[in-house]
């Protein structure tokens, strides 16, 4: 089969690799129908995730059709079309029982790490993929949800919802600022409104993305290259800062921006993937009663979000800016990697 293979920092190749096979009785083999590229894949290619070693097939999102099932799989059958969660969960360990699938203690990949696709085992940017712990790691594609929409439910929508909105404790009436309006930041914006935020302020260096964010539910936009960007944000509050500041980029500078605009007793939720250390000025923060959260998505709200997509409460189609065939995946990476220039949000890759 063909797959997108990581060759080391800055290097990747669309090439022939062996077909995956069943290794454990709880596995299934899935023929990928739709996959996509995540900002995390770009972080991997920059060398920010050293656990990803050369030879790894990238990708952790997508929808596919089951072609083979392991001997212990009883709830899934050949021909089922499924959403692959970006997090693999054994379903039996203490963390899984708590719904903290991101730290599944199963032995697949590495115990304690639930994100294994395209990280510790081969991923979804391929014609076929082996899915471990299948019955607790895939979701049947619901009626009313297209495969393209399903691919967005693999990662970005649960990540924005869980790590941004839920960890940030967004509640009715809150003023929320989202720093970084790439796909995950837009997923935060699209789901924050479900909790009754009174204002959702999109903050980004790219004026086009700030404007686009309003289609996803942002009430206001601020271009962060403006000299008075902070004053603009504060002017949209009572002057004391936002209730919730959500970092969705993964840079020290954008994290510092969130600290600059959050009000006393507010929340900072870090969603971005960081490749460098971030300074935390506790000498100033300790007296502010600010809560800071961060984490890896659990995808324990994937099923709920799928219902909202099916009911058109979340317009998942808005996230898709470009569509490619599987054989054009190198072009898809080029477009996605130059998002400021190409206006790319999520690129859909069809088999």
N, C-alpha and C positions, 0 to 999 in steps of 0.2 A: 504494500500500500504506500501511498504518499503521505508525508507528514512534514510539519515545520519543526526543524531540529535546531536547538541552541548549540552553537559551536564555541561559545566563550563570549566575553564582553564585546558588544558591537558586532557580533557575527551570528548569522542564522542561515538556514538552507532549507529549501523545499525539495525533498529527496525521497528516494525509495527506502523503506525500512520494513522489517518483518511485521507481519500481521500479529496483533495481540491474541493471546490464547487464555482460556480459563486457567487460573492458578489456584484459586480457592473455591470451595463449594458455594460460597456466598456471592461469587462474581457473576456478572453478565458481560457480554460483548455487545457494544452498541455501534451501529453504523451511523456516523454523524450526518444529520440533515442540515443543521445550521450551527455555526460557531461564530465567535467574534473575538476581538482583541481588547484587552484591558490595559489600563494605565500601568498596572502591576507588571504586565509583560514588558513594557518599556523600561520599567525600573530594573527588571531582570537583565535586559540587554545592556543597561548601563553598568551592570556589575554590582547593583545595590543589594542583591539577594544571593550571597555567596553559596548558600546551600544548593542552588541550582547548578548542576555540573554539566560540562559539555557532553552532548549526546542526548540530552533530555528533550522530549517532545513537549513543546509549550502549549499553553491554553488550559483554562479551567472553567469555561462556560459553554453552554450549548444545549441543543435538543437533538435527539437521535432516536433511531428505531432499533429495538433489541433484536439481535440475530441469533443469540445463543445464551442459555442460562445454565448456571451451576447447579449441581445436584441438590443443594439445600435451598434453592430459591423456589418458593411456592406461590408467592403473591404477584409475580410478574411472568409474562409469557412472551415468546417470540412474536414479534409484530407490534408489541406495545410501543407507542411513541412517548418518550419521557423527557422531562427536564432534568439535566444533570446539575445537581447542586455543586457549587464550587468547594463545598466542605463535605468531606467523607466522614460518616459517623457509624461506628460499630453498633450503636444502639443499646449496648449492655453495660458499659463502664460507668463509673460514678459521674463523670462529667456529662456523658450522654444522657443519663437519667435526670440530670439537672437542666438539660437543654443547652448545655455549653458544648455544643458539638465541635467548636473550633479547637478544643483541647482534648478531643477523643483520645483515649488511652490504648486504642487498638494498635496492633503491631504493624499495620500497613504503613509504609513510608517511614514514620518515626512515631513512637508512642508519645502522646501529648500534643501532637500537631494534626489538626483536622484538615488544613489546607495541604493537600498532597498532589492533586492534579497539576501538571506543568511545573511542579516544585520538587517533590520527592519521588513521584512516579510519573510516567508518561501521561500527557494531557490530551486535550480535546481538539487541538488544531491538526487534525488528522482525519483520514477516511474512516478509521475504526478506532475504538478505545475500549480498554478493559476497565470496568467499573467495579471496584471492591465494595463490600457491604451494600450491595445493590438495593435491597429492600428498605434500607434506612437512609439511602443517599440519592435516590431519584424520586421524582414525582410524575405521575401520569399527567400528560398534557391535557388540561381541562378543556371541555367544550367552550368555544368562544375565545380561546387563546391561540393565536397563530404560533407556529414554530419560531418565527422571528421575535415575537413578543416573549415567548418562553425563554429564549436565550438571554434576554434582559433580566429575567427572574433568577437566573443562575447566580448572579453576584451583585450587580450594581444597585438594583432596587432594594434587595435585603440589606446591603451594606449601608446605603444612605439612610434607610429607615431605622435599622437597628443601632448602628454605631453613631450616627449623627443625631437622629430625632429622638430615639428612645433613650440612649445613653445621655444625651443632652437634656433629657427631661422636659422637652417642649410641652407646654400646656396652653390651654385656652387663654388668649389675650397677650401672649408673649410676643416680644419683638425679637426676631431671629435674624442674625447675619450669617450668610454662608460665604466664606472666603474661598474662592475657587469654583468656577462654574463649568468645569468639565463634566463628563457624564455622571460621575459619582456625586458631585456637587448638585447637579440638576436633579438627581434622584433624591437627595436631601430635600430640595425645594419642592419636588412633586409630592413628597409624603408629609412634609411639615404642616402643610395646609390641612391635612386630615385631623390634626390635633387642635385646630382652632387658633393658630398663630395669627395675631392681628396684623403684623407686618412681617414680610420676609424680604430681607435686603440682600441682593446679589452683589458681591464684590469681586471684581476680576480685573486683571491687567488689560484684557481684550474687550474693547467696547462692544464688539459684535456679540460676544458671549453674554455680556451683561444685558444687552437688548433681547437676545434669544431667551434668556432665563425668564423673562416675563411670560412667555408662552407656557412655562411649566408651573407658574404660580407665584413667581416673585412679584411683590407689589412695588418694589423700588430697586434702583440700580445705582451703583457707585463704581466709577473707574478708578482703580487703585493707583494709577500713575498721576492722578490729579494731586497737586500739592496739598490741597485741603481735604483729601479723601476722608480722613478721620472726623473732621468737623462735619462733613456731609452726613456721615453715619450717625454721629451724636445728635445732629439736628432732627433726625427721624425718630429719636427717643425723647425722653424727658430731660435730656442733657446728661444723664448719669451713665448711659451706655446701654447696650442690648442685654436682654435677659439670657440669651443663648448665642454664643459665637461658635461656629462650626468650621473647622479647618479641613479643607478638602483638596489640598495640593500635595503636601508632604515636604515642605521647605521650612527651614528655621525662620525665614522672614515672614512667611504667611502665618506661622504659629504665633510669632510675636505680634502680628497684627490683631489676632484674636484676643490676646492678652490686653492689648491697648484699648479695645472697644467694649469689653465685657464690664457690666456693672458690678458693684459690690453684691455679694451673695448670688451672683450669676453662675452660669455654667459654660465651660469651654469643652467642646467635644472634638477630639482629634480623629479624623477619618483618614487623612492622607497617609501614604506609605513613605516613611522617612528613611533616607539613606545616609544621613549625617546627624551627628549629635545636635541637640537643641538646648540652648541655655534656658534654665528656668529660674527667673529672678525671685526666689522665695523671700528675699529680704523686703520686697514690696508686696508680694501676694499674700503673705501669711495673715496680714491684718484685714484682707479684703473678703474673707469668707467665700472665696471662689472655689468651685468644684471643677476638677479637670478629669475627663474620662477619655479612654482610648480602647482600642481592641480590634480583634479580628472577628469578622462577621460569623454568626452561628448558622444563619439561614433558617432559624426556627420560626421565622415569620413568612417564609416563602409561600406556604399554602394560603395564608391569609391574603398576601399581596396578589397571588394568582387570581383569587376571587374578585379582588378590586379591579384588576386589569380586565377580567372577563366582563365585569359589570360597567366598564368604561369610567370607573371612578378615578383611575389612573390611565392617562393616555400614553401607553408605552411606545406607540408608533412615533411620537415626537422625538424620541431619542435617536432614531435611525437617520443618518445623513447620507450614507453611501452603501451601496450593495455590490458585492463581488462574487465571482465564482470561486470555488475552492482552489482551482489552479492559478488564480490571480492573487493568492494570499500575500505574495511579496509586494505587489502593488498596493494591497490593502494596508500593509504595515507602513509603506511610504506615505500614504495619504493620512493615516492616523497619527503617524509620528510628526507630521507637519500641520497639526490641527489649526494652529493660529493662521496659517496661510491658506489651508484648504477648507476651513470652516467645518472640519469633521467633528462629529459627536461620536456616536457608535457606528462602526462599520460592520455590516452583516455579511457573513461569508456563507454562501449556499453551496451544498454539495452538487 
